[in-house]
Amino acid sequence: MSKELLRLFPEVDPAELASLNYATARLDGEQLSLFASIYRSRRKDPQLLLITCLIGFLGVSGIHRMLIGQIGLGLLYLFTGGLCLIGTIVDLLNYKTLALKYNEKMMEEILRRI
């Protein structure tokens, strides 16, 4: 199944590929295609989070948190300057983890609907 997943999602890193492999182990070919099309539209690329986190250093903190559905925390970052840039720096170091957690949440939601 990993080769099929790698063909469907060539841009994913090994940690996300392992999560995808575990989540889609019981899907047949048609279900996997449906899952792939929905997941691709909802997935957040870690590089997008990195770029939007870097924008926080220009004075617009919290955009990356809003992108992953954490609106309240995003507004808090926006109004406090990324919690005086400390939160933004921490998120800059953990952007891959933030993206992976969001993407795993999307996997679970999609699999519940299929």
N, C-alpha and C positions, 0 to 999 in steps of 0.2 A: 504494500500500500504506500510506502514511503516514496517510491519512484513516481507513482501516480500523483501524489500530493506535491512532490517537488516539481513535476511537470505543470501542475495547476497553479502553484504558488512559487515561482522561482526566486522571488524577492525576499522570502522569509528567512530569518536566521534559525540556527539549530534549535534553540529553546522553543520558539514558536512552532517549528516543524514537529517537534516532539509532542507538544500540546495538541496540534492538529491531528497527528497520527493516533494519539490516544482517543481523542474525541470522535473521530470519524471511523473507528475500527469496525463498527457494526453496520455501516452504510453500504448499500449496493451502488452500482455505477450511476443509476439515475438520481438517486438521493445525493450522492457525492457531487454530481454536477449541479444540482439545485443548491446544495450547501455552498459550493464554491462561488456561484454567481452572487448569492446573497452576502456571503462573508466578504468577498472582495469589495463590495460596495460599502460595507460598514467598518471594515478594518482601518485602523489608524497606523500609518507608517511611523516608526520611531524617528526617522529623519524629520518628519513634519513637526513632531513634538520638540525635537531639538531646536529647530529653526524658530518656532514660536516661543520657546523658552528663552532663546537668545534675544528675542525682541523685548523681553522683560527688562533687559539692561538699558533699553532706550526709553524706558518710562512707561511702557504699556505691559505691565506684568499680569499674569493670570490667564492669558489667552490659551495657553497649552492646557490648563486645567479645565477651561470651558469646553475645549474640543473633546475631552474625554468624559464629558458629562458631569463634571464636578463644578456646577455653576456657582454654588455658594462659596466654595474655596477660591474659585477664580475671581469673584467679586471682592473677596477679602484681600487677595493678592493685589488686585487693581487699586483698591483704596489705601492700602498700606505700603505700596511700593514693593510688592513681593515680600512682605513682612521684613521690611528694611533690607531687601535683597538676600537675606539668609535663606528664605524658602525657595527663591528662584535658583540660588546656587545649589541647594540640595537637590532640587528637581533637575537641574542641569546634569548632576552626577548620576541621577537615577532615571533618566528619560526612557531608557530601554525597558526598565521594570514597569514604569507607568504604562507604556504602550502594551507590553505583554499582558498585564493584568486587565486592561481594558479589552484587548482582543480576546482573551479567554472568557471574559464576561459575555462578549458578543457571540462566541462559539456556543456557549450554553444556551443563550436566548434563541439562537437559530435552530439548534438541535431540538429544543422543546417544541418548536413549530413544525418541524419536518415529520 
